[in-house]
Amino acid sequence: SACLVGSEMCIRDSYGNTSFMWQAEGNDDEWFKVDLGKTYTINNVVIQWDAGAYAADCEILISQDDVEYTSVYSITGWDSATTEGVQDMSFDNVDARYVKALLKNGATPWRMTIKEFEVYKQW
């Protein structure tokens, strides 16, 4: 769904309902993808992780056609304790219809679990 929060345009995959969660089948080399429905200019992705079930290594990729992807953000060794499970990833403006998170390394024994995946364009 699309929404306006302050001066930000956002797309939320869980429709603001954090009782819905996406859980990876494993704990390494997983991915989560959203189709924004049309092309938007974006520059920020926020992942709200379930407590203790997060990826230490994450890469954000964007695409226009769901075939060719370009990396726009990458982090290794992230620790959710520093931000209470909210991973805020900003990057230069890009045009994207598809946004994919590559979750490369589960930080704990629990399967990686996303409570909310938000895509923003900050003005």
N, C-alpha and C positions, 0 to 999 in steps of 0.2 A: 504494500500500500504506500501511497505517497502522502507526505504531510509537510507542514511548515512549522518549524520550531524556531521562534525568534527570527533571526536573519538567516536561517539555514533551511535549505530544501533537503528533505531526507526521504529515504526509502527504507522501510522496516520490513524484514521478512516475517517476523512473528506477529505483526500487526499490533505491536504494543502489549501483547499478552505473554508475559514471561513464564506462565505455567506451561506453555508449549516449549519443548526443547528438542534440539537435534543432537543425536548422540552418534559418534563414529562407531563403525563396526569393530575397529581395532584401536590401537594406540600409537600408530605411526603411519606416515604417508597416506593420510586421508585428505579429502577436500570437501568444501562446501561452496555452492554456487547459487547466485541469484540472477534471474532475468528481470531487468528493470522494465521490460515491455517496450521501451523505445530508448533512443540514445539521449543521455544526459551528460552534462559536464559535471564531473565529480572531483573531490580532492580530499576525501576523508572517509575512512571506514572505522567503525567502532564495533568490537565484539564484546558482548557481555557473556562471560564464561560462568558455568556452574562452579560452585566452590570446590577447588582442588582438582578439577577435571579440565585442564587447559593444555594448549600446545606451547612448548617453550620456544619452538622455531615456527615461524609463520611467514608466508609470502602472499602478497595480494597481487592478483593478475587481473587485467581487464581485456575485453574483446568487443568488437562490433558484430562479429558473426558466429561466435561460439566455436570457432575452429582455430584461428590464430590468436594467441594470447601474448600480452606484454606485461612484464613485471613492473609494478610501480612502487612497491614497498617490500622490504624484507627485514626481518629481525631474528636474531638467534639468542638463546639464553634468557628469554623474557621470564619474569617471575610475577605471577598474579598477586602476590602478597603486597607488592608495592602500590597497587592501584585498586585493591579490593575486587579483583576479577574483571575489571573493565580495561580492555586493550584498545587504545585510541591511536590510530595510525593515519597521519597526515602526509600528503604528497602534493606535487604540482598538479594543476588542473589537467584533466584528461577527459576525452569523450569516450563513454562506455555504455554499452547496453548490458553486457554480462560482467559480473564481478565474481571472481573466484578466490577463495582463501585456500592455499595449500598448507596443510597442517602436518608438519614434518616430524615432530618429536613430542610425543605426549610427556608431560613433565612429571606425571605421577602414575601409579599403577592403574588408576581408573580411566575408563574410556573418555576421550575428549567430548565435552558436552557444551553446546552453544545455547544460551538462553535467548539471546537476541543478536541479530546481525544488522547493523545500520549502515547505510550509505548516504553520505552528505555532500552537498555543494555549499560551501561557505562563501557568502558574498562579502 
